[in-house]
């Protein structure tokens, strides 16, 4: 009977040692993963500082220029629209004056002069 208990105890000891070894390996892997994570984050910050930040500054400058150009175009478009509306209004009033003058002259031509009127 004692023989079977010693075998069981040896197997339990082996399983306990393997569990401790697994725990040590898990802690080691966790520490290594944390170190890799920290190095990757430093690399990401360096890339962001060297490449992304200057590109963002250039992009912001370009967008500011586009905003300024858009505002100028909007103002010029409004000015041009006002000029066209004014020109159309002047053309309409000129056409009305020409039309009234032509009607007045055509009315005089169509009527006989006063001295030739029949009584």
PAZAPA-4460 file (N, C-alpha, C; in steps of 0.05 Angstrom, whole numbers, plus 32768, in hexadecimal, padded with zeros to 4 digits):
% residues 119
    n_x    n_y    n_z   ca_x   ca_y   ca_z    c_x    c_y    c_z   seq   type   mol
   8010   7FE8   8000   8000   8000   8000   8011   8019   8000     1      X     A
   8027   8017   800E   8039   802E   800F   8045   8034   7FF4     2      X     A
   8049   8020   7FE5   8055   8023   7FCB   8043   8034   7FB8     3      X     A
   8029   8030   7FBA   8017   803F   7FA9   8015   805C   7FB2     4      X     A
   8017   8061   7FCC   8016   807D   7FD5   802F   808C   7FCD     5      X     A
   8046   807F   7FCE   805E   808D   7FC6   805E   8094   7FA8     6      X     A
   8053   8082   7F98   8050   8088   7F7B   803D   809F   7F77     7      X     A
   8027   809F   7F86   8014   80B5   7F83   8021   80CF   7F8D     8      X     A
   8030   80CE   7FA2   803D   80E7   7FAC   8052   80F1   7F99     9      X     A
   8060   80DF   7F8C   8074   80E7   7F78   8066   80F4   7F61    10      X     A
   8050   80E8   7F57   8041   80F4   7F41   8036   8110   7F49    11      X     A
   802C   8112   7F61   8021   812C   7F6A   8038   8140   7F6C    12      X     A
   804F   8138   7F75   8066   814A   7F77   806F   8153   7F5B    13      X     A
   806F   8141   7F48   8076   8148   7F2C   8062   815C   7F22    14      X     A
   8048   8157   7F26   8033   816A   7F1D   8036   8185   7F2A    15      X     A
   803D   8185   7F44   8041   819F   7F52   8059   81AE   7F46    16      X     A
   806E   819F   7F41   8086   81AC   7F36   8080   81B7   7F1A    17      X     A
   8072   81A8   7F0A   806A   81B1   7EEF   8058   81CA   7EF2    18      X     A
   8046   81CB   7F05   8035   81E2   7F09   8045   81FB   7F11    19      X     A
   8059   81F7   7F22   806A   820D   7F2A   807A   8216   7F12    20      X     A
   8084   8203   7F02   8094   820A   7EEA   8082   8219   7ED6    21      X     A
   8069   8211   7ED3   8056   821F   7EC1   8052   823B   7ECB    22      X     A
   804F   823F   7EE5   804A   8259   7EF1   8063   826B   7EEC    23      X     A
   807B   8260   7EEF   8093   8270   7EEA   8095   8277   7ECD    24      X     A
   808F   8265   7EBB   808F   826B   7E9F   807B   8280   7E98    25      X     A
   8063   827E   7EA3   804E   8291   7E9E   8056   82AD   7EA8    26      X     A
   8062   82AF   7EBF   806C   82C9   7EC9   8082   82D4   7EB6    27      X     A
   8094   82C2   7EAD   80A9   82CA   7E9B   809E   82D4   7E80    28      X     A
   808A   82C6   7E76   807E   82CE   7E5C   8070   82E9   7E60    29      X     A
   8063   82EC   7E77   8055   8306   7E7C   8068   831D   7E7D    30      X     A
   807F   8319   7E8B   8093   832E   7E8C   809E   8334   7E70    31      X     A
   80A4   831F   7E61   80AF   8323   7E46   809A   8332   7E35    32      X     A
   8081   832B   7E37   806C   8338   7E27   806A   8356   7E2F    33      X     A
   806D   835C   7E49   806C   8377   7E52   8084   8387   7E47    34      X     A
   809B   837B   7E47   80B3   8388   7E3C   80AF   838D   7E1E    35      X     A
   80A5   837A   7E0F   80A0   837D   7DF2   808C   8393   7DEE    36      X     A
   8076   8393   7DFE   8062   83A7   7DFC   806E   83C3   7E00    37      X     A
   807E   83C6   7E14   808B   83E0   7E1A   809D   83E9   7E03    38      X     A
   80AC   83D7   7DF7   80BE   83DE   7DE1   80AD   83E6   7DC8    39      X     A
   8098   83D7   7DC3   8087   83DD   7DAC   807A   83F8   7DB0    40      X     A
   8071   83FF   7DC7   8065   8419   7DCC   807A   842F   7DC9    41      X     A
   8093   842B   7DD2   80A8   843F   7DCD   80AC   8442   7DAF    42      X     A
   80AC   842D   7DA0   80B0   842E   7D83   8099   843D   7D76    43      X     A
   8081   8438   7D7F   8069   8446   7D74   806B   8464   7D7A    44      X     A
   8072   846B   7D92   8075   8487   7D99   808B   8494   7D88    45      X     A
   80A1   8486   7D84   80B7   8491   7D74   80AD   8495   7D57    46      X     A
   80A0   8482   7D4B   8095   8484   7D30   8081   849B   7D2E    47      X     A
   8070   849D   7D42   805C   84B3   7D43   806A   84CE   7D44    48      X     A
   807F   84D0   7D55   808D   84E9   7D58   809C   84F1   7D3F    49      X     A
   80A9   84DD   7D32   80BA   84E3   7D1B   80AB   84E6   7D01    50      X     A
   8095   84D7   7CFE   8088   84D6   7CE4   806B   84E0   7CE4    51      X     A
   805C   84D7   7CF7   803F   84DE   7CF7   803A   84FB   7CFF    52      X     A
   8048   8504   7D13   8044   8520   7D1D   804B   8534   7D07    53      X     A
   8062   8532   7CF9   8067   8545   7CE3   8053   8543   7CCC    54      X     A
   804B   852B   7CC6   8037   8527   7CB1   801C   8534   7CB9    55      X     A
   8015   8532   7CD2   7FFC   853E   7CDB   7FFE   855D   7CDA    56      X     A
   8016   8567   7CE1   801A   8584   7CDF   8017   858E   7CC3    57      X     A
   8023   8580   7CB0   8021   8587   7C94   8003   8585   7C8A    58      X     A
   7FF6   8570   7C92   7FDA   856C   7C8B   7FC9   8582   7C96    59      X     A
   7FCE   858A   7CAF   7FBF   85A1   7CBB   7FC3   85BA   7CAC    60      X     A
   7FDC   85BF   7CA3   7FE2   85D7   7C94   7FD4   85D6   7C79    61      X     A
   7FD4   85BF   7C6C   7FC6   85BD   7C52   7FA8   85C1   7C56    62      X     A
   7F9D   85B6   7C6B   7F80   85BA   7C70   7F79   85D7   7C76    63      X     A
   7F8B   85E5   7C84   7F87   8601   7C89   7F87   8611   7C6F    64      X     A
   7F9A   860A   7C5D   7F9B   8617   7C43   7F82   8612   7C33    65      X     A
   7F78   85F9   7C34   7F60   85F2   7C25   7F48   8602   7C31    66      X     A
   7F48   8605   7C4B   7F32   8614   7C58   7F33   8631   7C4F    67      X     A
   7F4B   863D   7C4E   7F4E   8659   7C45   7F45   865C   7C28    68      X     A
   7F4E   864A   7C17   7F47   864B   7BFA   7F28   8648   7BF7    69      X     A
   7F1D   8636   7C06   7F00   8632   7C05   7EF1   864B   7C0D    70      X     A
   7EFA   8658   7C22   7EED   8670   7C2B   7EF0   8686   7C16    71      X     A
   7F07   8688   7C09   7F0B   869C   7BF4   7EF9   8696   7BDD    72      X     A
   7EF7   867D   7BD5   7EE6   8676   7BBE   7EC9   867B   7BC4    73      X     A
   7EC1   8676   7BDD   7EA5   867B   7BE5   7E9F   8699   7BE3    74      X     A
   7EB2   86A9   7BED   7EAE   86C6   7BEB   7EAD   86D0   7BCE    75      X     A
   7EBF   86C6   7BBE   7EC0   86CE   7BA2   7EA7   86C4   7B93    76      X     A
   7E9D   86AD   7B9A   7E85   86A3   7B8D   7E6D   86B4   7B94    77      X     A
   7E6C   86BC   7BAE   7E56   86CE   7BB5   7E58   86E9   7BA7    78      X     A
   7E70   86F3   7BA5   7E74   870D   7B96   7E6C   8709   7B79    79      X     A
   7E75   86F4   7B6C   7E6F   86EF   7B50   7E50   86EB   7B4D    80      X     A
   7E44   86DD   7B5F   7E27   86D9   7B5E   7E18   86F4   7B60    81      X     A
   7E22   8705   7B72   7E15   8720   7B75   7E19   8730   7B5B    82      X     A
   7E31   872E   7B4F   7E36   873D   7B36   7E24   8734   7B20    83      X     A
   7E20   8719   7B1E   7E0F   870F   7B09   7DF2   8717   7B0D    84      X     A
   7DE9   8716   7B26   7DCE   871F   7B2C   7DCA   873C   7B26    85      X     A
   7DDE   874C   7B2C   7DDC   8769   7B26   7DDB   876D   7B08    86      X     A
   7DEC   875F   7AF9   7DED   8761   7ADC   7DD2   8759   7AD0    87      X     A
   7DC7   8743   7AD9   7DAD   873A   7ACF   7D97   874F   7AD5    88      X     A
   7D98   875A   7AED   7D84   876F   7AF4   7D87   8787   7AE1    89      X     A
   7DA0   8790   7ADC   7DA4   87A6   7ACA   7D9B   879F   7AAD    90      X     A
   7DA0   8787   7AA5   7D97   877E   7A8A   7D79   877E   7A89    91      X     A
   7D6C   8774   7A9D   7D4F   8774   7A9E   7D43   8791   7A9C    92      X     A
   7D4F   87A3   7AAC   7D44   87BE   7AAC   7D4A   87CC   7A91    93      X     A
   7D61   87C6   7A85   7D68   87D1   7A6A   7D55   87C6   7A56    94      X     A
   7D4F   87AC   7A57   7D3C   87A0   7A44   7D20   87AC   7A47    95      X     A
   7D18   87B1   7A60   7CFE   87BE   7A64   7CFD   87DA   7A58    96      X     A
   7D13   87E9   7A5C   7D14   8804   7A50   7D13   8803   7A32    97      X     A
   7D23   87F1   7A26   7D24   87EF   7A09   7D08   87E7   79FF    98      X     A
   7CFC   87D4   7A0D   7CE2   87CB   7A05   7CCD   87E1   7A06    99      X     A
   7CCE   87F1   7A1B   7CBA   8807   7A1E   7CC0   881C   7A09   100      X     A
   7CDA   8822   7A03   7CE0   8835   79EE   7CD7   882C   79D2   101      X     A
   7CDC   8812   79CD   7CD3   8807   79B3   7CB5   8808   79B1   102      X     A
   7CA7   8802   79C6   7C8A   8803   79C5   7C80   881F   79C1   103      X     A
   7C8D   8832   79CE   7C85   884E   79CB   7C89   8857   79AE   104      X     A
   7CA0   8851   79A3   7CA6   8859   7988   7C94   884A   7974   105      X     A
   7C8F   8831   7979   7C7E   8821   7967   7C62   882B   7969   106      X     A
   7C5A   8834   7980   7C3F   8840   7982   7C3C   8859   7973   107      X     A
   7C51   8869   7972   7C50   8882   7962   7C50   887D   7944   108      X     A
   7C5E   8868   793C   7C60   8861   7920   7C45   8856   7917   109      X     A
   7C38   8847   7927   7C1F   883A   791F   7C08   884E   791F   110      X     A
   7C0A   8864   792D   7BF5   8878   792D   7BFA   888D   7917   111      X     A
   7BE5   8896   790B   7BE9   88AB   78F7   7BEF   88C5   7906   112      X     A
   7BFE   88D6   78F9   7C04   88F0   7906   7BEA   88FF   790B   113      X     A
   7BEB   8912   791C   7BD3   8921   7925   7BC7   8931   790E   114      X     A
   7BD6   893C   78FC   7BCB   894D   78E7   7BBD   893C   78D1   115      X     A
   7BC3   8922   78D0   7BB6   8912   78BB   7B9F   8902   78C6   116      X     A
   7B97   8908   78DD   7B80   88F9   78E8   7B66   8900   78DB   117      X     A
   7B57   88EC   78D9   7B3D   88F1   78CC   7B2A   88FD   78E1   118      X     A
   7B1A   890E   78D8   7B08   891C   78EB   7AEE   890E   78EE   119      X     A
***
